[in-house]
């Protein structure tokens, strides 16, 4: 709960940057009740169906990462969503590898201590910065979900990306997503929006 006000300031102060990718509720007016949002995230955590995180740089909150739709048993999967601000206090944040590291850490936690099999990320096709995060981490492109999430006032298509434990089997010493990213061992995959020469 102590992070609610900081998140509110970040989101409201970066409306132009975040609005095009922001999930909205088609049944309700747009609201910025961050205390209620955080309470909802903590309820999901208590029910073991979600895990909320803040993204920090040098101890300062610069974004948010949420794990949602955690399923156990035969499905054993979860979905990651995230954002970072473009800059804070005159210091560039976006484009410095902060989002890929946060997503890699979360994926390693989900497939490590939480013992999930699959981690998914869904991205609006026009969000080139988030598409680059998926590429940098070697998330496999699996297709397009049509009108999947209500974003910025309309139902939007999303590319779906995933990693499974099998994708990481060849990592030395049981290294995970972060290890292969930092060591440059991410596979060079084909993505439909990238033109190969």
Residue frames as a rotation matrix with the C-alpha (Angstrom) as fourth column:
UNK 1
0.566 0.824 0.000 0.00
0.824 -0.566 0.000 0.00
0.000 0.000 -1.000 0.00
UNK 2
0.296 -0.499 -0.815 2.90
0.310 -0.756 0.576 2.36
-0.903 -0.423 -0.069 0.65
UNK 3
-0.734 -0.622 0.274 3.67
0.421 -0.100 0.901 2.36
-0.533 0.777 0.335 -3.10
UNK 4
0.107 0.886 0.451 0.18
0.954 0.037 -0.299 3.45
-0.281 0.462 -0.841 -4.20
UNK 5
0.729 0.193 -0.656 0.86
0.151 -0.981 -0.121 7.20
-0.667 -0.011 -0.745 -4.05
UNK 6
-0.285 -0.912 -0.296 4.20
-0.293 -0.211 0.933 6.88
-0.913 0.352 -0.207 -5.86
UNK 7
-0.640 0.112 0.760 2.58
0.652 0.603 0.459 4.82
-0.407 0.790 -0.459 -8.63
UNK 8
0.469 0.883 -0.001 -0.24
0.790 -0.420 -0.447 7.35
-0.395 0.209 -0.894 -8.92
UNK 9
0.453 -0.381 -0.806 2.23
-0.225 -0.924 0.310 10.22
-0.863 0.041 -0.504 -9.33
UNK 10
-0.636 -0.754 0.164 4.20
-0.075 0.271 0.960 8.27
-0.768 0.598 -0.229 -11.95
UNK 11
-0.395 0.556 0.731 1.13
0.872 0.477 0.109 7.30
-0.289 0.681 -0.673 -13.98
UNK 12
0.660 0.721 -0.211 -0.55
0.632 -0.685 -0.363 10.71
-0.406 0.106 -0.908 -13.85
UNK 13
0.343 -0.624 -0.702 2.75
-0.293 -0.781 0.551 12.44
-0.892 0.017 -0.451 -14.60
UNK 14
-0.756 -0.651 -0.064 3.35
-0.315 0.276 0.908 10.25
-0.574 0.707 -0.414 -17.68
UNK 15
0.150 0.965 0.215 -0.12
-0.139 0.236 -0.962 10.13
-0.979 0.115 0.169 -19.24
UNK 16
0.527 0.068 -0.847 0.99
-0.816 -0.237 -0.527 10.73
-0.237 0.969 -0.070 -22.83
UNK 17
-0.496 -0.825 -0.272 3.60
-0.855 0.519 -0.014 7.95
0.152 0.226 -0.962 -22.59
UNK 18
-0.905 0.072 0.419 1.38
-0.150 0.868 -0.474 5.34
-0.398 -0.492 -0.774 -20.89
UNK 19
-0.131 0.985 -0.116 -2.14
-0.611 -0.172 -0.773 6.03
-0.781 -0.030 0.624 -22.19
UNK 20
0.032 0.212 -0.977 -1.78
-0.978 0.208 0.013 4.27
0.205 0.955 0.214 -25.60
UNK 21
-0.483 -0.327 -0.812 -0.95
-0.265 0.939 -0.220 0.97
0.835 0.109 -0.540 -23.85
UNK 22
-0.854 0.096 0.511 -3.08
-0.517 -0.062 -0.854 1.26
-0.050 -0.993 0.103 -20.74
UNK 23
-0.721 0.644 -0.256 -5.72
0.564 0.760 0.323 -1.36
0.403 0.089 -0.911 -19.93
UNK 24
-0.773 0.567 0.286 -9.16
-0.623 -0.764 -0.169 0.17
0.123 -0.308 0.943 -19.42
UNK 25
-0.745 0.605 0.281 -12.43
0.322 0.695 -0.643 -1.20
-0.585 -0.388 -0.712 -18.13
UNK 26
-0.876 0.406 0.259 -15.11
0.152 -0.277 0.949 -1.09
0.457 0.871 0.181 -20.85
UNK 27
-0.021 0.931 -0.365 -17.86
0.760 0.252 0.600 -1.25
0.650 -0.264 -0.712 -18.21
UNK 28
0.493 0.136 -0.859 -16.72
0.799 -0.463 0.385 1.69
-0.345 -0.876 -0.337 -16.07
UNK 29
0.954 -0.213 0.210 -15.46
-0.106 -0.898 -0.427 5.25
0.280 0.385 -0.880 -16.38
UNK 30
0.132 -0.980 -0.147 -11.70
0.417 0.189 -0.889 5.70
0.899 0.056 0.433 -16.33
UNK 31
0.951 0.191 0.244 -10.62
-0.154 -0.393 0.907 6.08
0.269 -0.900 -0.344 -12.73
UNK 32
-0.002 -0.996 -0.084 -7.30
-0.081 0.084 -0.993 6.53
0.997 0.005 -0.081 -10.98
UNK 33
0.714 0.224 0.664 -8.02
-0.682 0.003 0.732 5.13
0.162 -0.975 0.155 -7.55
UNK 34
-0.005 -0.854 -0.521 -4.58
-0.543 0.440 -0.715 3.67
0.840 0.279 -0.466 -6.99
UNK 35
-0.585 -0.150 0.797 -5.23
-0.797 0.289 -0.530 2.59
-0.151 -0.945 -0.289 -3.42
UNK 36
0.455 0.814 0.360 -8.12
-0.644 0.580 -0.499 0.42
-0.615 -0.004 0.788 -4.67
UNK 37
0.658 -0.288 -0.696 -5.96
-0.560 0.431 -0.708 -0.90
0.504 0.855 0.122 -7.50
UNK 38
-0.447 -0.893 0.047 -3.19
-0.664 0.296 -0.687 -1.88
0.600 -0.338 -0.725 -5.08
UNK 39
-0.287 0.432 0.855 -5.73
-0.786 0.404 -0.468 -3.47
-0.548 -0.806 0.224 -2.71
UNK 40
0.773 0.600 -0.207 -7.04
-0.593 0.566 -0.573 -5.52
-0.227 0.565 0.793 -5.67
UNK 41
0.269 -0.769 -0.579 -3.51
-0.553 0.369 -0.747 -6.62
0.789 0.521 -0.326 -6.59
UNK 42
-0.649 -0.520 0.556 -2.85
-0.740 0.261 -0.620 -7.64
0.177 -0.813 -0.554 -2.98
UNK 43
0.237 0.801 0.550 -6.11
-0.748 0.511 -0.422 -9.65
-0.620 -0.312 0.720 -2.93
UNK 44
0.794 -0.013 -0.608 -4.93
-0.495 0.568 -0.658 -11.49
0.354 0.823 0.444 -6.06
UNK 45
-0.270 -0.960 -0.078 -1.64
-0.623 0.236 -0.746 -12.16
0.734 -0.153 -0.662 -4.31
UNK 46
-0.444 0.184 0.877 -3.45
-0.824 0.301 -0.480 -13.52
-0.352 -0.936 0.018 -1.23
UNK 47
0.611 0.756 0.236 -5.49
-0.542 0.617 -0.571 -15.79
-0.577 0.221 0.786 -3.54
UNK 48
-0.224 -0.856 0.467 -2.27
-0.037 0.486 0.873 -16.89
-0.974 0.178 -0.140 -5.30
UNK 49
0.460 0.407 0.789 -3.59
0.773 0.254 -0.582 -15.82
-0.438 0.877 -0.198 -8.71
UNK 50
0.749 -0.268 0.605 -1.37
0.240 -0.742 -0.626 -12.74
0.617 0.614 -0.492 -9.14
UNK 51
0.217 -0.736 -0.641 1.88
0.928 -0.049 0.370 -11.20
-0.304 -0.675 0.672 -7.94
UNK 52
0.944 0.128 0.304 2.35
0.229 -0.917 -0.325 -7.41
0.237 0.377 -0.896 -7.92
UNK 53
0.046 -0.964 -0.262 5.80
0.966 -0.024 0.258 -5.83
-0.255 -0.265 0.930 -8.20
UNK 54
0.903 -0.036 -0.428 7.20
-0.145 -0.963 -0.226 -2.34
-0.404 0.266 -0.875 -8.51
UNK 55
0.515 -0.790 0.334 10.23
0.776 0.264 -0.573 -1.78
0.364 0.554 0.749 -10.72
UNK 56
0.869 -0.274 -0.412 13.00
0.090 -0.732 0.676 0.16
-0.486 -0.624 -0.611 -9.00
UNK 57
0.449 -0.833 0.323 16.18
0.506 -0.060 -0.860 1.80
0.736 0.550 0.395 -10.20
UNK 58
-0.614 -0.777 0.143 18.64
0.243 -0.357 -0.902 2.60
0.751 -0.519 0.408 -7.42
UNK 59
-0.771 0.322 -0.549 15.84
0.612 0.137 -0.779 2.30
-0.175 -0.937 -0.303 -4.86
UNK 60
-0.621 0.578 -0.529 13.44
-0.477 -0.815 -0.329 4.62
-0.622 0.048 0.782 -6.72
UNK 61
-0.048 0.700 0.713 10.20
0.467 0.646 -0.603 3.29
-0.883 0.304 -0.358 -8.23
UNK 62
-0.672 -0.236 -0.702 10.25
-0.474 -0.591 0.653 3.77
-0.569 0.772 0.285 -12.02
UNK 63
-0.450 0.549 -0.705 7.53
-0.708 0.262 0.656 1.35
0.545 0.794 0.270 -13.10
UNK 64
0.005 0.570 0.822 5.33
-0.819 0.474 -0.323 -1.59
-0.573 -0.672 0.469 -12.32
UNK 65
-0.661 -0.105 -0.743 5.22
-0.540 0.753 0.374 -5.27
0.521 0.649 -0.555 -13.23
UNK 66
-0.046 0.713 0.700 2.21
-0.892 0.286 -0.351 -7.43
-0.450 -0.640 0.623 -12.48
UNK 67
-0.970 -0.105 -0.219 1.84
-0.180 0.916 0.359 -11.15
0.163 0.388 -0.907 -12.83
UNK 68
-0.215 0.966 0.147 -1.77
-0.898 -0.136 -0.419 -12.16
-0.385 -0.222 0.896 -13.48
UNK 69
0.574 0.622 -0.533 -3.87
-0.791 0.590 -0.163 -15.16
0.213 0.515 0.830 -14.47
UNK 70
-0.604 -0.776 0.179 -1.72
-0.795 0.571 -0.205 -17.60
0.057 -0.266 -0.962 -12.52
UNK 71
0.641 0.735 -0.222 -3.01
-0.725 0.674 0.137 -21.10
0.251 0.073 0.965 -13.16
UNK 72
-0.292 -0.714 0.637 -1.68
-0.849 0.500 0.172 -24.24
-0.441 -0.490 -0.752 -11.55
UNK 73
0.273 0.419 0.866 -2.00
-0.141 0.908 -0.395 -27.94
-0.952 -0.015 0.307 -12.31
UNK 74
0.254 -0.115 0.960 -2.21
0.779 0.613 -0.133 -29.03
-0.573 0.782 0.245 -15.93
UNK 75
0.862 0.076 0.502 -1.93
0.401 -0.709 -0.581 -25.45
0.311 0.701 -0.641 -17.28
UNK 76
0.408 -0.748 -0.523 0.77
0.773 -0.021 0.634 -24.13
-0.485 -0.663 0.570 -14.89
UNK 77
-0.254 -0.449 0.857 1.14
0.859 -0.511 -0.013 -20.68
0.443 0.733 0.516 -16.44
UNK 78
0.186 0.292 -0.938 1.00
0.653 -0.750 -0.104 -16.94
-0.734 -0.594 -0.330 -15.82
UNK 79
0.442 0.025 0.897 0.89
0.772 -0.519 -0.366 -13.66
0.456 0.854 -0.249 -17.75
UNK 80
-0.268 -0.616 -0.741 3.28
0.819 -0.550 0.161 -10.74
-0.507 -0.564 0.652 -17.19
UNK 81
0.594 0.351 0.724 2.37
0.650 -0.739 -0.175 -7.09
0.473 0.575 -0.667 -17.82
UNK 82
-0.011 -0.726 -0.688 4.71
0.894 -0.316 0.319 -4.16
-0.449 -0.611 0.652 -17.18
UNK 83
0.735 0.069 0.674 5.53
0.446 -0.799 -0.404 -0.50
0.510 0.598 -0.618 -17.77
UNK 84
-0.147 -0.737 -0.660 8.32
0.919 -0.348 0.184 1.95
-0.365 -0.580 0.729 -17.02
UNK 85
0.747 0.350 -0.566 8.35
0.209 -0.931 -0.300 5.72
-0.631 0.106 -0.768 -17.24
UNK 86
0.797 -0.453 0.400 10.37
0.421 -0.059 -0.905 7.36
0.434 0.890 0.144 -20.04
UNK 87
-0.336 -0.902 0.272 12.41
0.281 -0.372 -0.885 9.47
0.899 -0.221 0.378 -17.64
UNK 88
0.723 0.493 -0.485 12.47
0.601 -0.103 0.792 10.53
0.341 -0.864 -0.371 -14.03
UNK 89
0.725 -0.413 -0.551 14.14
0.225 -0.614 0.756 13.59
-0.651 -0.672 -0.352 -12.59
UNK 90
0.572 -0.480 -0.665 15.87
-0.772 -0.590 -0.238 14.29
-0.278 0.649 -0.708 -15.89
UNK 91
-0.546 -0.760 0.353 17.33
-0.607 0.650 0.458 10.77
-0.577 0.036 -0.816 -16.02
UNK 92
-0.139 0.456 -0.879 16.35
-0.872 0.365 0.327 8.48
0.470 0.812 0.347 -18.93
UNK 93
-0.161 0.185 0.969 14.62
-0.659 0.711 -0.245 5.30
-0.734 -0.679 0.007 -17.77
UNK 94
0.787 0.516 0.338 13.08
-0.079 0.627 -0.775 3.70
-0.612 0.583 0.534 -20.87
UNK 95
0.876 -0.418 -0.242 15.56
-0.238 0.062 -0.969 2.17
0.420 0.906 -0.045 -23.29
UNK 96
0.049 -0.900 0.433 18.16
-0.958 -0.165 -0.234 1.31
0.282 -0.403 -0.870 -20.63
UNK 97
-0.447 -0.215 -0.868 17.32
-0.203 0.970 -0.136 -2.38
0.871 0.115 -0.477 -20.30
UNK 98
-0.790 0.177 0.587 15.30
-0.606 -0.084 -0.791 -1.92
-0.091 -0.981 0.173 -17.11
UNK 99
0.269 0.963 -0.005 12.08
-0.941 0.262 -0.213 -3.49
-0.204 0.063 0.977 -18.45
UNK 100
0.343 -0.146 -0.928 13.84
-0.454 0.839 -0.299 -6.56
0.823 0.524 0.221 -19.91
UNK 101
-0.750 -0.655 -0.092 15.65
-0.211 0.368 -0.905 -7.17
0.627 -0.659 -0.415 -16.62
UNK 102
-0.533 0.629 0.566 12.40
-0.787 -0.123 -0.605 -6.80
-0.311 -0.768 0.560 -14.64
UNK 103
0.511 0.747 -0.426 10.54
-0.852 0.504 -0.140 -9.20
0.110 0.434 0.894 -16.97
UNK 104
-0.005 -0.603 -0.798 13.46
-0.313 0.758 -0.571 -11.68
0.950 0.247 -0.193 -16.87
UNK 105
-0.879 -0.309 0.364 13.54
-0.413 0.110 -0.904 -11.60
0.240 -0.945 -0.224 -13.06
UNK 106
-0.115 0.927 0.357 9.78
-0.905 0.051 -0.423 -12.16
-0.411 -0.372 0.833 -12.87
UNK 107
0.526 0.285 -0.801 9.92
-0.695 0.687 -0.212 -15.02
0.490 0.669 0.560 -15.42
UNK 108
-0.438 -0.767 -0.468 12.74
-0.239 0.602 -0.762 -16.67
0.866 -0.222 -0.447 -13.47
UNK 109
-0.778 0.226 0.587 10.73
-0.606 -0.022 -0.795 -16.35
-0.167 -0.974 0.154 -10.25
UNK 110
0.238 0.969 -0.067 7.62
-0.942 0.214 -0.258 -17.82
-0.235 0.124 0.964 -11.89
UNK 111
0.643 -0.015 -0.766 9.41
-0.429 0.821 -0.376 -20.78
0.634 0.571 0.522 -13.48
UNK 112
-0.507 -0.843 -0.180 11.79
-0.200 0.319 -0.926 -21.20
0.838 -0.434 -0.331 -10.53
UNK 113
-0.977 0.046 0.210 10.41
-0.205 0.090 -0.975 -20.85
-0.063 -0.995 -0.078 -6.98
UNK 114
-0.194 0.980 0.043 6.76
-0.824 -0.139 -0.549 -20.85
-0.532 -0.142 0.835 -8.17
UNK 115
-0.677 -0.228 0.700 7.37
0.006 0.949 0.314 -23.94
-0.736 0.217 -0.641 -10.37
UNK 116
0.485 0.828 -0.281 5.20
-0.315 -0.134 -0.940 -22.74
-0.816 0.545 0.195 -13.25
UNK 117
0.079 -0.398 0.914 5.78
0.680 0.692 0.242 -24.21
-0.729 0.602 0.326 -16.70
UNK 118
-0.140 0.014 0.990 4.87
0.935 -0.326 0.137 -21.28
0.325 0.945 0.032 -18.98
UNK 119
-0.229 0.055 -0.972 5.15
0.447 -0.881 -0.155 -17.49
-0.865 -0.470 0.177 -18.87
UNK 120
0.031 0.384 0.923 3.27
0.995 -0.100 0.009 -15.33
0.096 0.918 -0.385 -21.36
UNK 121
-0.564 -0.114 -0.818 3.48
0.214 -0.977 -0.011 -11.68
-0.798 -0.182 0.575 -22.42
UNK 122
0.151 0.685 0.713 0.80
0.971 0.033 -0.237 -10.02
-0.186 0.728 -0.660 -24.58
UNK 123
-0.518 -0.499 -0.695 1.68
0.333 -0.866 0.373 -6.86
-0.788 -0.038 0.615 -26.51
UNK 124
0.669 0.684 -0.292 -0.25
0.076 -0.453 -0.888 -4.45
-0.740 0.572 -0.355 -28.73
UNK 125
0.464 -0.512 0.723 1.39
0.872 0.407 -0.271 -4.71
-0.156 0.757 0.635 -32.20
UNK 126
0.643 -0.182 0.744 2.09
0.261 -0.861 -0.436 -0.96
0.720 0.475 -0.506 -32.32
UNK 127
0.921 -0.308 0.239 4.03
-0.348 -0.378 0.858 -0.99
-0.174 -0.873 -0.455 -29.03
UNK 128
0.647 -0.701 -0.300 7.50
-0.115 0.299 -0.947 -1.29
0.754 0.647 0.113 -30.58
UNK 129
-0.151 -0.736 0.660 9.31
-0.854 -0.239 -0.462 -0.77
0.498 -0.633 -0.592 -27.27
UNK 130
0.193 0.278 0.941 7.55
-0.784 0.620 -0.022 -3.70
-0.590 -0.734 0.338 -25.60
UNK 131
0.982 0.082 -0.167 7.98
-0.175 0.720 -0.672 -5.84
0.065 0.689 0.722 -28.72
UNK 132
0.242 -0.969 -0.053 11.70
-0.475 -0.071 -0.877 -5.19
0.846 0.237 -0.478 -28.37
UNK 133
-0.110 -0.224 0.968 11.58
-0.983 0.172 -0.072 -6.42
-0.150 -0.959 -0.239 -24.75
UNK 134
0.741 0.457 0.492 10.08
-0.384 0.890 -0.247 -9.73
-0.551 -0.006 0.835 -25.93
UNK 135
0.843 -0.482 -0.239 12.77
-0.102 0.293 -0.951 -10.02
0.528 0.826 0.198 -28.61
UNK 136
0.051 -0.898 0.437 15.64
-0.797 -0.301 -0.524 -9.20
0.602 -0.321 -0.731 -26.25
UNK 137
-0.157 -0.050 0.986 14.53
-0.883 0.454 -0.117 -11.97
-0.442 -0.889 -0.116 -23.89
UNK 138
-0.893 -0.250 -0.374 13.87
-0.422 0.754 0.504 -14.56
0.155 0.608 -0.779 -26.59
UNK 139
-0.290 0.881 0.374 10.15
-0.273 0.299 -0.914 -14.91
-0.917 -0.367 0.154 -25.96
UNK 140
-0.863 0.030 0.505 8.70
0.432 0.562 0.705 -17.04
-0.263 0.827 -0.497 -28.74
UNK 141
-0.614 0.691 -0.381 6.06
-0.750 -0.661 0.011 -15.29
-0.245 0.293 0.924 -30.89
UNK 142
-0.809 0.330 0.486 2.98
0.248 0.942 -0.226 -17.53
-0.533 -0.062 -0.844 -30.95
UNK 143
-0.427 0.680 0.596 0.40
0.855 0.090 0.510 -15.53
0.293 0.727 -0.620 -32.83
UNK 144
-0.864 0.247 0.440 -2.24
-0.236 -0.968 0.079 -12.84
0.445 -0.036 0.895 -32.56
UNK 145
-0.532 0.772 -0.349 -5.13
0.800 0.321 -0.507 -12.66
-0.280 -0.548 -0.788 -30.12
UNK 146
-0.595 0.355 0.721 -7.82
0.378 -0.668 0.641 -10.56
0.709 0.654 0.263 -31.78
UNK 147
0.078 0.636 0.768 -9.57
-0.405 -0.683 0.608 -7.91
0.911 -0.358 0.204 -29.67
UNK 148
-0.107 -0.258 -0.960 -7.95
0.527 0.804 -0.275 -9.45
0.843 -0.535 0.050 -26.60
UNK 149
-0.337 -0.073 -0.939 -7.63
0.912 -0.273 -0.306 -6.63
-0.234 -0.959 0.159 -24.04
UNK 150
0.726 0.606 0.324 -9.49
0.641 -0.767 -0.003 -3.33
0.247 0.210 -0.946 -23.69
UNK 151
-0.268 -0.910 -0.316 -6.72
0.918 -0.341 0.204 -0.73
-0.293 -0.235 0.927 -24.13
UNK 152
-0.890 -0.188 -0.416 -7.14
0.136 -0.979 0.150 3.03
-0.436 0.077 0.897 -24.04
UNK 153
-0.334 0.881 -0.335 -10.89
-0.577 -0.472 -0.667 2.78
-0.745 -0.029 0.666 -24.65
UNK 154
0.416 0.518 -0.748 -11.11
-0.906 0.308 -0.291 0.05
0.080 0.798 0.597 -27.30
UNK 155
0.742 -0.129 0.657 -10.64
-0.057 0.966 0.254 -3.70
-0.668 -0.226 0.709 -27.73
UNK 156
0.375 -0.725 -0.577 -7.16
-0.918 -0.376 -0.125 -4.20
-0.126 0.577 -0.807 -29.14
UNK 157
0.865 -0.223 -0.448 -5.36
0.004 0.899 -0.439 -7.07
0.501 0.378 0.779 -30.83
UNK 158
0.510 -0.748 0.425 -2.27
-0.765 -0.168 0.622 -8.40
-0.394 -0.642 -0.658 -29.04
UNK 159
0.128 -0.597 -0.792 0.67
-0.504 0.648 -0.570 -10.46
0.854 0.473 -0.218 -30.14
UNK 160
0.920 0.115 0.375 1.21
-0.384 0.462 0.800 -13.36
-0.082 -0.879 0.469 -27.75
UNK 161
0.028 -0.966 -0.258 4.70
-0.605 0.189 -0.773 -14.38
0.796 0.178 -0.579 -26.68
UNK 162
0.920 0.282 0.272 5.71
-0.384 0.511 0.769 -17.20
0.077 -0.812 0.579 -24.37
UNK 163
-0.327 -0.932 -0.158 8.58
-0.758 0.358 -0.544 -19.02
0.564 -0.059 -0.824 -22.73
UNK 164
0.866 0.483 -0.130 8.40
-0.311 0.723 0.616 -22.47
0.392 -0.493 0.777 -21.20
UNK 165
0.584 -0.661 0.472 10.83
-0.439 0.232 0.868 -24.34
-0.683 -0.714 -0.154 -19.03
UNK 166
0.573 -0.345 0.743 11.88
0.638 0.758 -0.140 -26.34
-0.515 0.554 0.654 -22.10
UNK 167
0.855 -0.240 0.460 13.12
0.203 -0.661 -0.722 -23.10
0.478 0.711 -0.516 -23.70
UNK 168
0.556 -0.627 0.546 15.64
-0.792 -0.598 0.119 -22.78
0.252 -0.499 -0.829 -20.88
UNK 169
0.976 -0.110 0.189 16.80
0.029 0.921 0.388 -26.41
-0.217 -0.374 0.902 -20.57
UNK 170
0.564 -0.798 0.213 20.04
0.681 0.304 -0.665 -25.78
0.466 0.520 0.715 -22.44
UNK 171
0.647 -0.328 0.688 21.07
-0.430 -0.902 -0.026 -22.95
0.630 -0.279 -0.725 -20.15
UNK 172
-0.215 -0.819 -0.533 24.33
0.167 0.506 -0.846 -23.77
0.962 -0.270 0.028 -18.34
UNK 173
-0.933 -0.256 -0.252 24.13
0.251 0.036 -0.967 -24.40
0.257 -0.966 0.031 -14.60
UNK 174
-0.237 0.936 -0.260 20.34
0.970 0.215 -0.111 -24.11
-0.048 -0.278 -0.959 -14.70
UNK 175
-0.899 -0.139 -0.415 20.51
0.153 -0.988 -0.001 -20.41
-0.410 -0.064 0.910 -15.61
UNK 176
0.004 0.992 0.123 17.25
0.730 0.081 -0.679 -18.76
-0.683 0.093 -0.724 -16.46
UNK 177
0.654 0.401 0.642 15.94
0.746 -0.485 -0.457 -15.90
0.128 0.777 -0.616 -18.54
UNK 178
0.935 -0.328 -0.137 18.07
-0.267 -0.903 0.337 -13.22
-0.235 -0.278 -0.932 -16.85
UNK 179
0.189 -0.920 0.345 21.22
-0.004 0.350 0.937 -15.31
-0.982 -0.179 0.062 -17.13
UNK 180
-0.040 -0.207 0.977 20.86
0.906 0.406 0.123 -15.91
-0.422 0.890 0.171 -20.86
UNK 181
0.867 0.355 0.350 19.93
0.466 -0.827 -0.316 -12.25
0.177 0.437 -0.882 -21.48
UNK 182
0.811 -0.570 -0.132 22.95
-0.377 -0.682 0.627 -10.90
-0.447 -0.459 -0.767 -19.59
UNK 183
-0.045 -0.888 0.458 25.33
-0.006 0.459 0.888 -13.39
-0.999 0.037 -0.026 -21.21
UNK 184
-0.222 -0.002 -0.975 24.05
-0.875 -0.441 0.200 -12.81
-0.430 0.898 0.096 -24.76
UNK 185
-0.954 -0.146 0.261 22.77
-0.061 0.949 0.309 -16.38
-0.293 0.279 -0.914 -25.22
UNK 186
-0.029 0.996 -0.090 19.25
-0.312 -0.095 -0.945 -15.36
-0.950 0.001 0.313 -26.28
UNK 187
-0.322 -0.075 0.944 18.27
0.712 0.637 0.294 -17.30
-0.624 0.767 -0.152 -29.43
UNK 188
-0.818 0.038 -0.574 17.83
-0.367 -0.802 0.471 -15.31
-0.443 0.596 0.670 -32.62
UNK 189
-0.344 0.801 0.489 14.16
0.591 0.590 -0.551 -15.92
-0.730 0.099 -0.676 -33.37
UNK 190
-0.847 0.169 0.504 12.07
0.403 -0.415 0.816 -14.76
0.347 0.894 0.284 -36.31
UNK 191
-0.409 0.738 -0.536 9.39
0.412 -0.375 -0.830 -12.14
-0.814 -0.561 -0.151 -35.66
UNK 192
0.095 0.532 0.842 6.79
0.974 0.124 -0.188 -11.14
-0.205 0.838 -0.506 -38.29
UNK 193
0.935 0.305 -0.182 7.27
0.279 -0.948 -0.153 -7.37
-0.219 0.092 -0.971 -37.86
UNK 194
0.261 -0.921 -0.289 11.06
-0.330 -0.367 0.870 -7.49
-0.907 -0.131 -0.399 -38.29
UNK 195
0.956 0.020 -0.294 12.33
-0.293 0.177 -0.940 -7.48
0.034 0.984 0.175 -41.85
UNK 196
0.437 -0.838 0.327 15.40
0.225 0.454 0.862 -9.69
-0.871 -0.303 0.387 -42.21
UNK 197
0.542 -0.356 -0.761 18.09
-0.800 -0.497 -0.337 -8.64
-0.258 0.791 -0.554 -44.72
